Amino acid sequence: MKTKSLFFIFVVLLSFFLILSHPTGSEAADPKFGGTLRVAMSAEPPTIDGHWTTATIVFTISCHYLESLFTLDDKYNVIPMLAESYKIGEGGKVYTIKLREGVPFHNGKEMTSADVAASINRWGKIATVGKRLFSQVESFKAVDKYTVEFRLKGPSGIVLSSLANINQIPGIYPKEVIDEAGDGMVKQFIGTGPFKFVERIPDRHIKFVRFDKYASRKEAQTGFGGKKIAYFDEILFLPVPDVATRIAGTESGDYDFADWIAPDAYKRLKANPKLDTIIVKPKEYIVGVFNKKIGPFTNKKLRQAALAALDMEDVMKGAVGQEEFYRLDNSLMFKEQVWWTDVGKEQYNQKNKEKAKQLLKEAGYKGETIRWMCSMAYDWMYKSSLVAKQQLEDVGFKIDLQVLDWASVVQRRNDPTMYDVFVTGMIFFGDPTYVLVLNCDWPGWTCIPSIDTLMDKLAQETRFEKRFEIWKEIQKVFWDEVPVLKFGDFFILRLKQKTVKGHKNLIETFFWNVWIEK
């Protein structure tokens, strides 16, 4: 027994020695500074002013230089970013936010409450989520050098989640940048993020370099927050609208990372030993947004006719292809969220041609041309539009499919004289008050009094159980009014070189705490 015990101890000690002598996988992949990350993007962004538009590509790029008071963790809970702490007073009507001290902008100036007040007040005027929040705000101002204060008209359930929004990010710019911009887009892309803007050459690249004086939080990284380290010397965001070119360029090693890859390439790419295939689930859902300000779709029965005609299974198969990358669901919030509900499901995926034809008659439709905008920058926009066009024409609609670059779609969708329908994706929303297609001031203009009233009620309520009942009422009205066509949820494919380490697979992508292992 003694001999066996000594042998056992020897084996344990030998194993321990071998572990110390040979690096583990994590040690072998210790982060390394240096190099250039080449990111193939699906389109040329319309801007990189984070406040200006809800286009997700703008957040993907701008989040590297621009930061907000709060952000989201791995489970999409609100956590502080540029805020140090906060307190709520006067029965929920006052939010006092203490700022982190010693945080420099890329121009060397320290961030103070004057910058925060200027930035958030601007965001509250131009951003969809900002307008929703500021409809409840009496004032937002600097109290002292490192403190800001919201005074509200009444209790609110959306203050912190609005300030943590990852779409149309409420990022903090220097006050002088905001003052210079006036009512237009910012001209200087200066923030507090781990990377700083260098140059933009349209249709070639947007370049960022490491910000050596970045003031990181100390907490471990979680979601979009916590500790951020810029390992790369520079990041090049490269507009590559053609998905086949993005794939080929990543396979050949010309790109280190590519976003929005066609799912039909999944099995082939998964077999490539040099590449990692990344499925993002959930990601977005596809919508056809009706122009309800002017034109044929101000007529509710015509919108209902379009909904009745569509076979959503065929639309989603055409848009995405493989079943692993889509699901049929009528909810405006994802199944992975506490807000999911199937209220209105009987109106979804009707595929009832006779009902559609009858509703066309009742609407008085006389074959007027429907201008339908989409883009091939995201192939699912174009492919879903092709299937929907055919199905709608089968019941009597006349569709003029206008295929544009994505920047043009984003620009034209703000002009009600330019289109009748446009196709886009709705992202993950942390709170249902942010669902863009329900907002009166977002393109498509869902200015429906019953929805507006309920949305205001939802924003003001603080108790989840009450809020959820209001949300179910909103979704019921949505499926009766049909402000947009929801086709279905889809998941996307990202592609990266195996040498790219540290990447977090979240709904939106970013490249701090990421490095290349050579």
N, C-alpha and C positions, 0 to 999 in steps of 0.2 A: 504493500500500500504506500509505504514511504517513497519507494522508487517511482511509482506512478504519479504521486503528488509532485515530486521534484520535476518529473518530465512535463507535467501539465504547466507548472510555473515557467519552465524553460520555453515551452511553446507560446505561452501568453507574452513573455518578454520578447521573444523573437518576433512575434506578430507586431507588437508595439514598435519595435525598432524598425521593422520594414515599413510600417505606416509613416513613421517620421522620415524615413529615408526616401520615400517616393511621394511626390506631390499628389494630392487629391485632385479630383476634377475641378473643384472650385479654385484651388491654388494654381492649377495649370492655366486657369483662365482669369488670373488677376487682371484688374483693369489696367489699361495702358494709355498714356497720353500720346497725342499726335495723330497726324494723318488727316485726310479729307474724306468725308462721307458724301457719297453721290446718291441723291434720292430722286428717283424717277417719279414725277407727279403726273396725274391724269390730265392736267390742264394748266393753262396760264391763269393765275388768280386775277380777279378784277381789281384787287387792291391788296395790300397787307396791313391796312388800317383795321385793327381788330374790332373797333366799335361799329364799323360802317355797314357790314353786310352779314347775313346769316350763312353765307356759303361756307361749308365746312373746310374747304381747302384753305380758306383765309385763317381759320383757327390753327390748322395743322402747321402753318408757316409762322404766324404771328406769335404763337405761344412760346416760341424760342427766345423772343426778345421782350415780350410783354407779359406782365404778371398782374394778378388781381388780389384784392384784399383776402378773399377766401377761394378755396378750390375744392376738389373732390378726391376722396381717398379710393382705395381699391374696391370698396363696396358702394361707392358713389354717395358716401356721407360727406357732409360739409366739414371742412377743416380750415384753420387759418393758413394764409400764405404771407401776404404783406402785413396783415393784421397781427398784433401781438395777443390781444384779448378783446373781449367785449362784455358789456352788461346791458340788461334790459330793465327799464324803469317805467314808472308812471302807468302801471297796468298794461304794459306792452306797447305803449305809444312812443317811447324814446329808446333808441339804440345808440349807445355810446361805444365807439370803437377806438381802442388804443393801437397806435401804429408801432411797428418795429423801428427802432432807432438805428442810425448808422447804415442805412441801405442806400447805396449810390446808384444814380442813373448812369447810363453809358457815357454821358457827357461830363461825368465827374461830380455833378451836383448831388447833394443828399436829398432823398425824398422826404417831403414834409406834408403836413395836412393841407397846405395850399395847393400842392400838386394833386392830392387825392380829391379835394373838393372840386377843383376845375375838371378833372377827368370824369368823375362819377356824375356830376351835373350834366356834362356833355353827353355821356352815355345814356343818361336818363331821357335826353331829348331825342336821340336818333336811333337807339337800339330798340327792337321790338320788346324784349324782356324788360329793358330799362323803362320804357314808356308804361308798361304794365305796373311795375313797382312804383314809379313816380306818380301814378294816378292816386296813390295813397299817401304821398309825401307832402307835408307842409313845407319842410325845409331840410336841406342837407348842407352843413357848413363846418368849417374848421372851428374848434373850440380853443385849442392851443397848438403849439408846434407839432405835437405828435398825437393829437386827438381830434376825431371828427364825430359828428352827431347827426343822426336822423331824427326828425320830429314828424310823426305820422298823424294822419287824421283820425285814426282809430287803430285797434290791434290788427296785426297782419301776420299771416302764416308764411310769407314768402320773402322776407327781407334777406336773410342769410343765404338761402338757396339761390336767390337772384344774383347776389354778389359773387356766387361761386359758379355761375353759368359758364359752360365751356363752349357755347356757341354765341358768337357776337360778344366775345369776352369783355367784361368790364375792367379792362386793363388800365394801369396807371401810367400816364405820360407826364413829363414835366409841364408845369403850368404854361410856360412860354410856348410850348408846342401846341397846346390847346388854343391859346390866344391867337397864335399865328393862323391856325386852321380856320377860325371863324365858323361859318356854316358849311364849310367844305371839308374834304378829306385832309388828314394830317399830311404835312409835307416832309416832316422829319420822323423817322422811325426809331425813336429813342425810348427805351424802357429800362427795367431793372433786371431782366432775365439773364440766364447763364451765357447766352450768345448775343452778340451785337451785330446789327445790320451794317453791311459794307456797301453793297451795290445791287441794283436790279437792272439787268439788260433784258428787255422784253423778248420773249421766245427763246432765250438762251439760258439764263439762270438767275436765281436770287441767292446772294452769298451772305453768309453769316460767319463770324469768327468768334473764338472764345473770348469771353469777357473776364479778364484776369482778376478784376476787383469785385467779382460777383459775391454778394452777401447771402450765403446759403442758410437755410434753416438747419437746425442741428438734428431734428428727428429723422429717423430712418425714412427712406422713400416709401410712400404709399400713394397709389393712384397718380394724380397729377401734382402731388405735393410732397412735403418732406424735403430731405436733403437732395440737392441737385448739383451734379458735377459735370462740367463741360470737358470731356476727354478729347474731343476732336479739335484740331487747330482750326478747321473750317468745315462748314456744311454747305453744299451746293444743292439747292432745290431746282431740279431740271424739268421744265414742262415737256412731257412726252405724250401727246394726246392719243397716239395710236397704241392700243393695248398690245398688239403683236410686237411692236417695237420695244415696249417696256419689258416684255417677256424675253425677247431675243437679247436685248442689251444686258439683262440680269444674268441670263445663261452664259453669255460671253465674258462676263466680268466687267463690262463697262459701267454698270450700276451696282451699288452695294445693297440697295433697298428699292423696292417698287411697290406702289400702292395701287389698289383697284385693279387686280388681275382677274381676267375672265375665268370663272369657275370651270369652264369646259376644258381648261388646260391642267386642272388639278392633279389628275392621276399621273400624267406624264411628268409634271414638275416634281411631284412627291417622290418619284423614283430617282431624281437627280441627286447624287451623293454630295454635291457641292452646295446645295440649296436647302433652305428651310421654308416649308409652306405653312402659312399661318391663317387659320380660319377665325374670323371675328364674328362672334355670335352673342347677343344680337348686334345688329349694326344700324340698319335703317328700314323704313318701309317706303314703297313707291307710291306716289300720288300723282294724279292728273288734276291740276288746280284750275278750277273754272274762274274766269274773269266775271265777277258779279257786280262790277261797277257800271259797265256799259256792255251792250251787245246781246247776243241770243241767250246767254246763260244767266241773265238776270231773271229768266223765266224758270221757276222752280220745277215745273213739270218736265221741262227739257232736260234739266239735270237728272231728274228721276228716270227719265227715259234712257239716258246714257248708262246709268247704273244698272237698270233692269237688263240691258242688252249684253252685259259683259260676263264672260266665263273667266273668272279670275285664275283658275287652274291653268288654263291655256295661256293667259297673259303672263303669269309668273314662269311657266315653263319656257315660253319664248324669251322672256327677259333674262333668265338666269340659267336655265338648262337643268343642271343636276339637282335632284331632290334634296341633297344635303345642304343646299344653299338657299332654300326658301321654305316658307310655310304660309298657309292661308290662315288669316286671323282678322277679325273685324275690329279689334281693339285699337284705340289710338295710343295706348301705352303698352309696352311689351309684356309678354307672359312672365318674364323674369322680374317684374316689378310688382310692388304691392298694389299699384293702381289698376292692374289688369281687370277688365270686366268684359263679358260677352253681350252686354246690353246692345240691342239692335242687330243681332246676328242674323235675324230672318231677312233683313234687307240686303245683306252682303252675299255676293256670288249667286245672284238670282238666275243668271243665264236664261232669261225668259224673253225670247224674241217677240212673241205676240204681245206681251204686256208692253214692251218697249215701243212697238209700232202704235199701239193704242195711245200711249202717253205722248208720242210725237204728234198724233192728230189733235189730242186735247191741248197741246202746247201751241198749235197753229204753225208748226214748222213747215216751211215751204221749200226746203232744199238749199237754204242759204249756206255759203261756204264757211266751214269752221276752221279757223287758223290755229293749228296745233303745233306749238314749239317744243323741240327737244334738242338734245345734243348727243353726238357720238363720243364726246370726251368720257362719258360714263356709258358704256355700251348697253347697260340695262335700261337706260332712259330711251335710247333709240329702239332697242328690240321690243320693249314693252309697248312702245308707241306703234310699231308696225302691226302687232297683233291686235291691239285695241282699235286701230284705224280700220282694219278689215272687219272686225266684229260690228263696229258702229255703222260702217257702210252697208253691211248686210241687212240692217233694219231700216235704212233710209237716210242716214246722215251723209253729208258730203264733207270730207275731211281734206284740208290742204296741209300736208305734213311738211313743216319747215324745220330743216335740220341745220343748226347753227353751232358755232363754237360756244363753249360754256360761258365765257365772259359776256358774249352778246345776249345770251338768254337771261343772265343775271341783270344786265342793263335794261333789256326790253321789257322784262316782266313788271317793272315799275311804271310802265306807260300803258294805261288801259286801252289806248287806241291801237296797240301793236299786236294783240293776240286775243284769242278766246279761251285757249287752254295751254298750260305749259306743264311739263313733266319734271318732277324733282324727287328728292328723297327727304323724308323726315327723320331726323336723328333721334338718339336717345335723349329724352327730356327728363330731368330729375323731378319735375313737378308738372302736373297737367295744365297749370296756368300758362306754361311756356309753349304749349303746342301751337306752332306758328299758324297752322291753317285755321285756327279758331280766332285769330286776332284781326280786328277790323283794319289795322294799319299795315298789315303785311300784304304783299302782292296776292292778287285774287280777291282781297277785300271781303272777308266774311263779316260783314256789318249786319248781323242778324240780331235784332233787339233781344230776343229770348236768350240767345247764347251770350250776348254781352252782359246781360243782367246776371246770369248764372255764373259767368266767369268772374265778375266783380265780387259776387257773394263767396265764391270759392277762395279768392285771394284774401278776403278779409277774415275768413274763418280760421281758427287756430287748432281745433280738435280734429284729429284724423277721421274718426268715425263719421262726423258730420260732413267733413270735406268729401269723403268717399261717396256718400249719398248724393251730394250735389254733383259730383263728377259723373255718376251714373245718369243723372238727369240730363247733363250736357251731352253725353254720348247718345242718348235716346233722341234728342233734338237733332243732333248731327246727322243721324241716319235717316231722319225724315227730310231734313233740308238739303242734304247732299252738297255741301259747299265745295267738296273735292271728291274725287274717286280714289278710294284706297284700294290698291291692287293686292298687296300682300307684303309680308316681311321678307327681307333678304339679308343674307350674310355674305361677307366679302372675303376675298383671298388676298393676302399680302405675301410678298416674296422677298427673301433676303439671302445674302451669302452666309454660309455657316460661320464664316470668320467674324460676322457682326454679332457681338455679345452684349448681354445686358438689356436687350429690348423687352419692354413690357407690352403684352398684348391686351390693350384696352380699346374702347370704342373709337377713340381718336389716338393717333400715333404721335410720338415725340422722341427726341434723340439726346436728351441729357441722360447721364448715367449709362451711356452706351459707348462702346469702343470697338476697335477692330483688333482681333487676335491674329497676328502675322505668323 
